[in-house]
Amino acid sequence: MAACVAEERQRVGRLSALSVYRRALGPGRLERRRRGTPLPSGGKRSKTRPRRGAAGGGGPERAAPQRDAAVPDRVERTGSPEAKRRGDLKTSSRGLPDKAPAANLEAEAPGAPLTTPGGPRAKAPAGSPEGKPSGEPPAGPGGGGVLGLLRRLGRLEDSRRRAAELFRWLVAPVAPEEFAERHWERAPLLLQRGDPSYYAGLFSTADFDAVLRSGDVHFGTHLDVTSYAEGVRETHNPVGRALPAVVWDFYQNGCSLRLLSPQAFSTAVWHFLSILQEHFGSMAGANTYLTPPGTQGFAPHYDDIEAFVLQLEGKKHWRVYSPRTSSEALPQFSSANLTQAELGEPLLEVVLEAGDLLYFPRGFIHQADCLPDAHSLHITVSSYQRNSWGDFLEKLLPAALQMALEEDLEYRQGLPMGCLGYMGVANSDAVDARRTAFVEKVQHLIKKLVEYAPIDAAMDQRAKSFLHDCLPPVLTQSEKQLSVYGFPARWQDGGPRNVDILITKDTEVRLLHHGIVRLCNEEAGVMLYYTTENSRVYHKEEPKYLEIGPEYTDSIEFLLSSYPNHVSVDTLPCDALEDKISLATILFEKGILTTKKPLVQV
């Protein structure tokens, strides 16, 4: 290896991280993402749920067949002329992981509008990954870009309204109702806003560099180095820590960088997704992609998520293709890498610039490459992975059958003697009254099974899974002051001070956010699942729950129905005042409840 390195240095005078990686692996050992080959650690895999944020950028080995689905070929655009088809495109113009959920984004003065024109942002020169860090809001009219938007949303009392307003901003100027009717799971949406500062403060190349310099990034786990040339997708992940000198050397040699789960490193992305997940009622994840000028990092493929591409810096040339067959529409799993010969003509071909948005449903094939004159930084926000009717029925039907077996003698009766002789594929063409009777019996039992389907309980179990997937909530300054995260307990003058949480019958309380708890009836009892102690890293922690006695369930439901209004502890529907105070205290200690006024004046 040393001789190879010396020889290479002598030949070219400079040794890149990419050349070292290729030589170290040796001929034939470079991992190539050809069609049919699985992804390495850190990518998507078939039939497994990826880490939070595995949004796009390559699929698993194959996609499972799905039911037929109509896929309109209509593409909606706002703010620019009709999208140009293939051949008509003109290109000449123009945080550390796992912090506590009490991160604080100070509220702005009341009365500011819920719009975010944002401010000017430093534009990175072509080929140079530089930009304004998102740790501070950019200057300019509008007040703070995305961070300003998040602060203004924080003044809304109802977390459901926050989520709805954030999604409205995301797809603006298209109305959410129009988006749901014409695009969601149906057709792509392209928004060319002509406003480079629209996403200012969400994430930048300077943030990317800061993440690398934190020392907590590892190849394969947090970062993928990829390239795509001459129809071959390659992943160039060394082993170990992703140090800036090595990463930026890969980038200079034409490799794309995919940061997995930026919400684990960026408070702004964490806050953004933690609000958006309540709108979807499904995990919201993200990946960021930094691509050098004139290169492509990923092969054509389709994903198993609803994808929202937010162009943050530079520009990128995208091609989107309709699903090739009805079985690939709304797929359950992502595809393998595809070849150009398999694609046909694109449904949409466009250059995204900073501030633009491109949405496409799962199953729509896509590929993107950088133009020669600019780098690209975009973030793909994803949701609705494995959140279909079929996925719901996979949980519901086994439970319904188990209940039917326990309660209905008809399901426990034996199969007809001799049925092996007249049923089965070999006998499928036979005309036999016994076959007819057998099929009719099966149809009868399946129809009857609906009577035993615990639909609400199955939905509670899906909600339980969703709460485990969720990012922990991000608290505004006022929420922090009114919650356990702002409680002023401390060591002072030789001992602890302000430790006691003194909740009384007159204390007014409410849930922190609406979507942070779920009551589930389970075999072991009634469990209250909650998100406030989740990790920013997908499923790093086990599901968090409290076992709730029957005497407390009505109070939990009362708190849910009362949200976002405050209620006094005395109005909780428990029999004894002691139970009311005990319940409120434990929920406060878990960060689930906030009070109308601080419990301790400092």
N, C-alpha and C positions, 0 to 999 in steps of 0.2 A: 504493500500500500504506500509506504514512504517513497519508494522508487517511482511509483506512478505519479505521486504528487510532485516530486522534483522534476520529472520529465514534462509534466503538464505546465508547470511554472516556467520552465525553460522555453517551451514552445510558444505560449501565449503571453507570458509575463504576468498573468493574473489568473488566479484560481477561484471560480465562483462556487457558491454553496451547491448550486445545481450540478456542476460537474463533479464535485466531490461526492455528492449523493449517488450519481450514476456509476462512478467508478467503484465506490464502496460496495454497491450491490452486485456489480459484475454483470456480464452479458446474460440476458434472459431473465434476470431477477428483478428488474425494475417493474414495480407494480403498475399494471396497465388496466384501465377501466374499459376494456372492450365489452361489446354486448355479450351478456351472459356471465360476466365475471362479477363476483360480489364486491361490495364496498369494503374498505378497511375500517378499522376502529374509528369511530367518530362520524361515519356516514350512516345513511338509512339502510335498514335491513328489512327483508321481506318478513311480514307477519310478526313483527315486533314493534312496539311503540318506541320511537326514538326519544332521546333526551329532549327536554323542552327546548324548542327553537330549531329543530331540524327542519328548516323551511326551505325546500327546494335544493337544487344543485346536485342532482344525481339520484338515481333510484336503485331499488334492489333488483334481484335477479329476474323476476317476472311479475306480471300483474295478473291477479286472479280475475276470471270472467265475472261480469256483473250483469244485472238486469238491463234490458233495453232502456234507453233514455233519449229523448229528443234533444238535440243540441242545435239551437238556432245559430246561423252564421252571421248574425247582425253584430256590428261593432259600434258602440256608442262613443262619440268623442265630444268634448266640450272645450271651447276656447281656441280651436284651431281648425283648419280646413279638413276635409275628408281624408282619412288615412290612406297613404299611398300603398298600392300593392307591389308585389315583387317586380323589380325592374324599374319602378317609378320613383324609388326613394332617392332624395337628394341629400347629400351629406356635406356639401361644401359650405353651407351657412351655419352660420352660427353653431372611580369606583372599584373596589375590590369585591370578590364573591362573598355572598352570605352575610351581609350586614343586617342588623336588627330592623324590623319593620317600622321603626320610629323615625326613619329618615325624614328630614323636615324641609319643606319647600314653602318659604314664607309667603303669606297671602299678600296680594297687592291691595291698593286702596279700593273700597267698594265702589261699584258703579261702572267699572270698566266693561266694555262689551265682550261677548263671547266669540270674538273673531280674532284671528292672528295674522295680520299682515306681515309680522316679523320685522327684522332689521337687516341691514346689509351684512353679508358674510364674506370673509376673505376667500377669494377663489384660488384654488390650487393651480399652479401652472401645469401645462401639459407635461405628463411624464413624471411629475413630482408630487408625491403624496403629502401635501401640506394643507392645512385648513385651520379654522378657528376652533379651539377646544369648546366643548359644550358644557364645561363646568360653570361658565359664566354666561348670562344671557347677552346676546349681541345687542349693540346699540342700535338706535334708529327708531323711526315712528312705529307705533304698534306695541312696543314694550315687551321685548324678551322672547320673541319667536315661540318655539314649542314650550319652553319653560314658562313663558308668560301665559300661554294657553292653559297649561296644567295648573298654574296658580289661580287663574280665573275660574277654572272648573272646580277647584277646591272650595270656592265660596258657595257652591251649590250644596244645599243641605242633604239632598237625596243622591246617593251613589248611583242609582239607576239613571237619573237625569245626567249625571256626569258622563256615564258610559254612552248614553244616547247622543249627547252633544259632541263628544269626542269623535264618534263614528260619523256624525253629520259633517264635522270639519274634515275628516279623512277623505270623504267622497265628494266634498263640495267642489263645484256648484251643483252637482246632481243631488236631488233630494233622496234621502234614505229610502223612502217609499218607492220611488222610481227605480232605484238600484235593486231593491228586493224583487220587484216585479219583472224587471227586464234583464237583469244581469246575474244575480246570485244563482249559482249552479247552472247557469244557462249560457252566458256569452261574456266575452271580455269587455272591459271598460277601459278606455284610454282618456286620461285627463292631462292636457298640456296647458299648464297654468300661466306660463311666461313669468313666473315669480321665483327666482332662484333662492329666495330666503324663506320659502314657505315652511320648510322643515328645519330651519335654523335652530341649532341647540339640541337636536335629537341625538346626532352622532356625527363625527367628522373624522378625517384622517388623522388629525392631531389627537383625537380621543383614541383612535386605533393605536397610534404610537405610544400613548400613555399607558394603555392596557398592556402592551408588550413590555414596557419598562417597569411595570408593577412586579414582574418576576413570577407571576402566578399562571402563566399561559404555557401549556404543553402541546406539542404536536400531536395530532390525532384526537386528543381529548377536547381541546378548546380551539385548535386552529388546524385547517387543512391547507396545504400548498398544492395547487393543481395546475394543469395545463391541458390544452386540447389543440392538436395540430394534425393535419392530414388524416382526419377521421379517427384519431386515437386519443382517448382520454387517459391522462396519467396523474397519479397522486405521488408527490415527492415528500412525504412526511418522514423526516429523521426521527430518531428516538430521543425523547427527553424534552427539556425546556426550550421554548421558542424564544430565543434571545434576539433582540432587535437587529444586531449585525447580520445574523444568519437570515432572518426573515426578510429584511429589506434587500439583501443580496439576491435571494430567490426572486423577489419582485422585480429587481433591475434586470434580471435575466428572463423576464417575460412570464413569470408564474403569477397566477391569481391567488388571492388570499381570502379564505372563508373563515370568519370568526363565528364560532358556534355559540349560541346563547349569549349575545352581548348584554342581556339584562343581568347576567351574573356579575358584570363588571361596571355597567353604566347605570347610575341612578335614574337618569332621564329615560332610558329605554325601559327599565324596570317599571317606573311610574306609568309610562305610556301604556305598556301591556297590561299592567295590573288593573287599569280602568277599563281597557278595551275588552278584557276577558269577561267582564260582567255583561257587556252587550251581547256577545256571542253565546254565553252560557256554555262555552267550550274553551279548552286551553288555547291561549294566544301565545305563540312563540315567535322567534325571530332568528335570522342569521344576517350578518353583514358580509358584503362581497366587495373587495378592492381589486380592480383589474387594471393592468398596465395598458398604455395606448397600443393599439394595433394587435391585440391578442384576444383569445377566447379561453375561458377556464373550464367549461363544462360541455359535455356532449348533449345533443338534443335528447329530451326525455320528457315524461310527464310525471306529475306528483300526485300524492294522495291527500293534499291539503288545498284549501282555498287560499290563494296567494295574492297579496297586495305588495307590489313592488314600489318602493318609495325611492326615487332618485335623489340622492343627497348632494353629490358633487359630480362635476364633469358631465359626461354624456355616454350613452350606450345604445347600440343598435340591436333591436329586438325583433325576432320573428316568432309569431305564435300560429299554431296549426290546430285545426279542429281535430277531435278524436277520430281515429281512422275507422273505428267500428263502434257499433252500439255497446259492445261489451267493454270498451275502454272508456266509455262516458261515466263520470263520477266513480272512478275505480276505488277499490278497497285498499290497494297497495300501489306504490310507485312503480314505474317501469324500469327496465334495464336501459342502458345507454343505447340510443338508436343511431342509425346511419342516415346520411343525407338521402340515400336512395329510397328509404322507407317513408319519406315525409310528404312528398307532393308539394303543392303550392301553399304558401302561407296564407292564413286568413287575415293576418295583420302584420305589417312590417313598418317599423317606426324607429326614430331616434328619440330616446328619452333624455331630457335635460333636467338640471336641478330644479326641484319643485314639482315635477311631473309625477303622475301615478299611473300604474298599469295593474289592473286586476284581471286574473283569469281563473276559472274554476278548475278543480281537480280534473285530470284527464286531458287537459289541453296541452299539447306538446309545445315546448318552447326552447329557444336557444338565444344567446346574446353574446355579442362581441364588441370590443372597443374600437372606435375609430382611431386612425393614426395620430390625430392631433390632440387627444385628451384622454386622461385616465377616467375611471368611473368608480364611484362609491355609491352603492345602494344597499338598502336594508329590505329584506323580504319578511313581511309580517304574515303569519300563517294561523289558520284555525280550522276547525271542523274535521280533524283527523279521526277516523273511526267513530263518527257521530251520526250515522245513518239509521234509517228504520231497520235495516237488516242487522246492524250492530245491536240495536235495542232488542230486537226479537231473539237474538242469540242468547241474551240474558233472560228474557221473559219466558220463552217456551219451555226450557228445562224446568223452571220453577213451577210453571203451570202443570206440567206433566207430573212432577213430584206431588203436587197438591191433589191432582186427580187420582193418582195411585193410592194416596192415603185415604181419600174420602169417597171414592166411587168404586163399587164392586165390579162394574163393567170393565174397567181398565185392568183389573187383576184376574179376570177370567182367562183361561188358557186358549191358545190358538187352536183352530180346528185340527183334529187328527188327519194326517195325510196331506196337509197343505203344501208340504215340500214337493209332493208329486205333481201338483197342478199349478203352483206359483213359481215365479222365477223367470229370468230372461228366456230360457230355453222353451218355456211354455207360453210366452207372451202372445203368440199368434193363435193359440188354441181357442176354440169356441167351447166354453165349459161353464155351466151355470154356477159351479162352485167358485170359479174365478170371479164371476160377476158379483156374487154374494160377498166374497172376501174384500174386493175393492170397495164396495158400498159400505161395508163395516168400517174399513179404515177411514173413509171420508166422513162417516158419521162420528167416529171418535175424535177426529181432528176438529170438526166443527164444534163438537161439544166441549172441546178443550178450552175454548174461549171463556166458558163459564167459570173456569178455575184460574184464569190468568190474573195474577196479582199485579195489575198494571201500575198502580201507584207505588207499590213496594219496589217494583223493578226500576221505576224512574228515580226513586229515592237512592237506590244503589248506584245508578248512573251519576246522580248528583254527588254522592259520596266520592266516587272516583274523580269527578271533576274538581271537587274541593281539594283532593290530594294533588291533582295536577297544578292547581292554582299557584300563582305567585302570591307571596304575602302582601297585604295592603301597604301602600305608602301613606303615611299620615301627613296631613297639613299641619302647620304650626298650631292652629287652634285645636285640632283633634288631639295632637300630642299633649297639649296643656290639660286637656280634659280626660285623659286616659291614664292608664297605669304607666305608660312609657314616659310621661312627663311628671310622674309623681316624684316629689323632691326628697325622697329618702336618701340619706347620706351619713357618712361618718363625720362627726363634728364634736369638738371639745371632749374628746376621750370616749365617745360612745355614739351609737346610731341615733339619728334624729329623723322625725317625720316618717316613721315606719308604719304606723297604724293606719289602715284604710277604714275610716270611720263613716260607713254608710248607714243612714238612718231611714226611718219610714218616710221622711219628707224629701229625701234625696231624689232628684229627677234624673232619669237615665234613659238611654236608648242604645240600639245597636250601633257599633262603629260604622259599618256599611251593611247594606241589605244582603249581599250575596256571600257573606263570610261564614254562615252557619247552615246546618241541615240536620233536622231530626230524622233518625232512621230507626224503625223497629227491627230488631235483630234477635236471633235466638238467645243471645246472652242478656238481652234487655233493650231498653231504649237508649240510643247513643246520640250525643250531640257532636257532630263533626264540625271542625272550624279551621280557618286558614291562617290565623294570626301568627302561628308558630311555624308556618311552612318555611322552606328554604328557597332561595333564589335559584338554586341548582335543582333541576328536575328530579323529584323523588329522592332527594338526598335524605330526607327525613321520612319516617313512617307516618301514616295518617294520624292526625291529632284529634282526639275525641274525649268527651266527658260522659260517663255513664249517668244518666238522668233518671231519678226515681219517678214513678207515675205521678206523684203529687206535684211535680215541677213541669210536666209537659204542657199543661195549659198556659203556664206563664211564658214559656218559650214562644208558643204560638201567639200569645198576646203581644210580646215584644216585636215579633215579625210583622204582625198586622198593624201595629201602631207606628212603625217606622215610616217617615223620618221624625215623627213627633216624639218629644220626651214624655215620659210617664213617671209618676212618683212611685217609689218602691211599694208604698202602701196599697197601690191599686193592682199589684200583681195578684193573680187569682190562686194564691196558696191559702191553706186553711189557717196557718199560724204566722204571726208577724216574724217570728224567729226564722221560719223557712224562707220568707220573702227576702229578709236581709241576707241570709246565708247564700241564697241563689244569686242575688245581685253582687255580693262580694266576690264569689268565685268567678263569675263571668267578667267582672271588672279586672280581677287579677290576671285573667287569661287574655286581656286586651280586647274582649268581645264587646264590652259595654263602655260607653263614655258617659260622663255626667254633664248636666247643663251648666254647672259652675264648678270651678276647681275645688277639690275636697280639702286642700290645704292652701291657704294664702301665704305666698312667700314674699 
